[in-house]
Amino acid sequence: MSQHHHPPRRFPPFRRRRSTRRFFPFALFFFGIISLFIGGTAAFLYVIFSEYTGIQNWWLLLCATPTVVVFIAFSIVITLYRRFGRPLSELFNTIDSVSEGDLSARVSETNSDMFSELNRRFNKMVEELERADQQRRNLTADIAHELRTPLHIIQGNLEGVLDGVYEATPEHINNTLDETKLLARLVNDLQTLSLAEAGQLPLHTTRFLLADLLEDLTSSFSAQAKSQGIELVMRNDNSTLELDADYDRINQVLSNLISNALRHTPSGGTITVETGAITGEDRSVRIIVQDTGAGIASADLPFIFDRFWRGDKSRSNRSNSGLGLAISKQLVLAHGGTIDVKSEVGKSTEFIIEL
């Protein structure tokens, strides 16, 4: 997702006055300390000077020294304010803006060498907050969009039957039932995704053979792949390779990936599921799902695990809710694993899971 760099914001006068009042006690404290130090130094130098020169001019001490002390102290205070007070004031003002809901506020990263790294990290944090807020808004709009179509179909069918426009035939009843199933699947997917993201999804971990998992996937998708003219290949280098995980959830992850591959692989293509052991790393099992489909554009790769993302921008395929890849990622993360994707347009797409 592209990062937007905002120019430094100009704050209203009342915030500048508030920042000045905040800095005034510190300036007074520094002024007092510096005045005492320089005054004592001046008195000491005057005593030494008068002892060796024999010139004792108390008026010089009483008049010239305070003037010099005030001038030097004032210069130091101004310098401290420019180096510390002004950057901190801008940071405080930006924090106030963010707390009031203005997530577009940014701190200038060039106003102080001393605070540049702090300001950069603060701006990055606010950018992440702004991105999360935008994702939340998009999620609400996407859910409304996904719910609207099946609800309209259900409503239209039922009203048509009640008004006598449609007969209560099995065909119309089945169409309405299909839409309710679509709604139920969407709600279940949203609940699973929400629990997984919150770290509250219960996992029933068992130890099982990956060969058994591949056999189940073959029986589930071989008929569909054959009807579409697609070759489904399962490769397992080690028939005794085992995995400690939630069998049903890992099955769900791979089923989502294979279903996604079947939708985007043309007739005559191949879908390969390959498992193998990893040596010398924290994770011990790697699962690769690869297809020879249309591929994914490099500009879309950063977003494919987002909620409701679809390669079909028109959303014409209503059998796909757009949550499968987002759920797959969260289920893999819930197992402490990783999932990555590599793709080349017009050639292949490869999902790599490590557990």
N, C-alpha and C positions, 0 to 999 in steps of 0.2 A: 504494500500500500504506500502510496506516495506520501512523503512528509511535506507539510506546508510550513514554511518559515515566515513568521509574522514579524513585521517591523516593530520596534519598540513603541509601546503605547505611551501617550502623553497623559499624565494624570491631572485631574482638576486641582485648582489651587488649594482647596481645603485639605486634600491629602498631603500636599507638600507642607502645609502648615503643621499638620499633625505629625509628619516625620521630623520637622524641625523641632517641635516641642519634645519629641521622643529623644532627640539627640542632645538637647540642651543640658540635661543633668550630667551626661558624660563629658561634654565640653567644659562645663564648670569644674568638674572634678579634675580633669587633665590640666586646666588652666591653673587651679590652685596648687597642684603638685609641682608643675613646672615653675610657677612663680616662686615658690619656696626654694626650689633647687637653685634657680638662677640667682635669686636674691642672696641666698647664703653664699653662693660662689662669688658673687660680686663683692660682698662684704669681706670675705676672706682675702680676695685679691687686693682690695683697698687697704686692708691692714698690712699685708705684706709690702705693698707699694709704698705706703707712708713710712714704714719702718726703715726701708732701705734708702728712700729718697729724702726723707725728712720733711716731705710736703704732706701736710694734713689739712685737707680741704673737705670738711664735713658737708658743705653745700653740694660738692660734687657727688658725694655718696647719696645725699637726700634727694637730689633733683635728677641727676643724669642716670643713676642706676635704675630707678623705677621706670623711667622712660624706655630705657633699653630692654628691661625685663618685659614690660608690656608689649613692646614691639615684637620681640622674639617669641613670646608666648602666643601672641595673636597669630603670628606666622605659622607656628607649629599647630595651633588649633585648626587653622584653615587647611593646612596640609593634611592633618588627620581626618578632617571632615571629607575632603576630596577623596582620600584613599579608602576610608572606612565608612564614614557617615553616609555619603551619597549612594554608594552601591548598596549598603544595607537598607537605606530608605527605599530605594527602588524595589529591592527584593521584598521588603515588608508590604509595600503597596501592591505588588503583584500577588502576594499571598492573600491579601485582603480581597482582591478582585476575584481570585479563584474560589475563595470561600463563599463569595456572594454569587457564584454560578457562572462567572465569565471565564470559560475555559480557553478563550482566545488570547488571554493575557500572556505576555512573555517578558522575560528580563533580557535586557541587552547584554550580550556575551562579551562585548568589547569595552565596557565601561570601566573595568578594573582588571588588571593582570592578576591581582591577588585572589579575586573572586570569580574569575572566568570559568574555572572548572566547576565550582558550585553552581553558577548560573546555568551552565550547559546541562548539568544533570537535572537541575530543577525544571528547565524547559523541556527536557526529554520526558520527565515524569508527567508534566501537564499535557504534553502531546499524547501520551498513552491514555491519560484520563479522557481527553477529547475524543480519541479514537474509540475507546470503550463506550463512551456516551453515544457516539454516532452509530456504533454497532447495535446498541440497545434500541435506538430509534428505528434503525433498519429492521431489526428483528420484529418489532411490533407491527410495522407495515407489512413485512413478509407474512407473518402469521395471519393478519387480516386478509391478505390477498389469497392465501392458500385455503382459508376457511370459506371465503365468500362464494367461490364457484360451486362446491358440493352442496352448500346450504341453499343456494339459489335453485339448483337442480332438484333437490329434495322438495323444496317448497313448491316449485312449479309442477312437479309430478303429482304431489298430493292435492294441490288446488285444482289441477286438471281433472283428477278423478272425482273430487267432490262436486265440481261444476258440471260434470258429465262430458267434458271435452275428451277425456281419455276413459277407456274402460279399464276396470281393475283386472287387467290381464296379468298372467305370470311375467310377461316381458317387462311391463312398467313397474311391477313390484320388484323384480330382480334388479332393474336399473336403480331404483331407489335404495335397495339393500346394498348394492355395490358402493353407492356414494356414502352410506353410513359406515361401511367397512373402511372406506378411504379416510373418513374423519377419525374413526377409532384408531387406525394405524398412525395417523398424524399425531394424535394426542399421545399415544403410547411412545412414539419416537421422541416427542418433546419432553416427556417425563423422564425417559431414559437418559437423554442428553443433559437435562437439568441436574439429575442426580449424579451423573458421572462428573460433570464440571464442578459440582459442589463437594466431590469426594465422598458422597454418601451412598453410592451404588453398592449394594451387597454383592460380594464375590464368593462363590462356592468353589474353592480351590480343590482340585483333585490331581492325581498323577495319572497321565494317560499317554498312550502311544500316538505319535503324530500320524502313523500309518492308518490308524483307525479313523482319525479326523479326515484324512484325505479320502478314505473309502466312503465316508458319509457324504462328503461334498460331491464325489463322483456320482453317487446314486441320486443326489438331489438335482444336479444340473446337467447330467449327461443327455437326458431326453430333450431338454430345451436346446442345448447346444447342437444336437443332431438335427433337430427340426429347422434350425437356422443355418445349417451347413457349416458349423464352426467345430473345429477339432479341440476337444478339451483334454489336456495332457497333465498328468500328475507325476511328479518326479520326487522320489524319496531315496536319497543316497544311503540312508541308514534305517533299516526297518525296525530297529530296536530303540530308536531315538525317542526319548520321553520328555514331557513338559509338565511342569507344575503350574496349573492355571485353571480358570473357570472354563470348562469345556464348552458350555453353551455360549458364553460370551465370545470366545475365540472363534467358534463356529459362526457366530453372527458377524464378526468382523470380516472373515474370509467370504462369507456368503454375500455381504454387501459389495465387496470388491469384485467378486465374480459376476454378480448381477450387473454391476456397473460396466464391466468389460463386455458382457454379452450385448448390452445396449449400444456399444460404440464400436463393435468389431463387425465388419461386413462378412457376408457369406464367403467361405473359402479361407477365412482367417484362423488363427490359432490362439488359444488361451492356455497358458502354462502356469501351473502352481508347483513351486519347487521348494523343498525344505532341506535344511542342512544344519550341521553343528558349527558353532563358532568357537575357536580356541584362542586363549590368551586375552579374553575380554571379559567385562563384567557380565555380559549377557551370553547365553549359551546356544540359542536357537535363532536361526534366520529363516523367514518365510518370504518368498518372492512370488508375486502375482503379476504376470506379464501378458500383454495382449498385442496383437498386430492390428490395432484399430486406427482410428483417425488421429490419435494423439491429442495433446493439449498444448495450446499456445503458451510460450514462455511468459507472456504478460498475465496469463490466468493462473499459472502455477501457485503463486503465493496465496490464492484465495480459494483453492478447491476444497479445503477443509473447513471453510466458513459455513455457517448455517444457511440453508436454502440456496447455496451456490449451484448453478447448473450450467453445463456447457451449452445447452439449448436456451438461448436468451429469450426466446418467445414463450418458453414454458408450455409448449404444446403437449409434451408428454406428462400427463397428469398422474400416471402410475408411479412416478418418481417424485417423492416429496422434497428432495434436495437436502435431506438430513443424513443420508447413509454414510457419506464420507466423514462428516462431523462426528457422528456417533462412533464410527470405527476408530477415529483418532483418540477420542476420549476413553474408549474401552481399552485401547492399547496403553495409553498413559496410566490408566487405573491399575494395570498390571506391572507398572514400572518399566514399560518398554518404550520403543520409539517406532515411528512410522514415517517414511519419506517417500517421495515420488520423483521419478525421472521420466521425461517424455520428449518425444520428437514428433513434430507435426507430420502426419501422413505415414508414419512408420510404426511407432509402438509407444506404449505407456507401461511403466514398471513401478509397482508399489513394493517397498522393502520394509518388512517388519522384523524387528529384533526383540526377543523376549528372553 
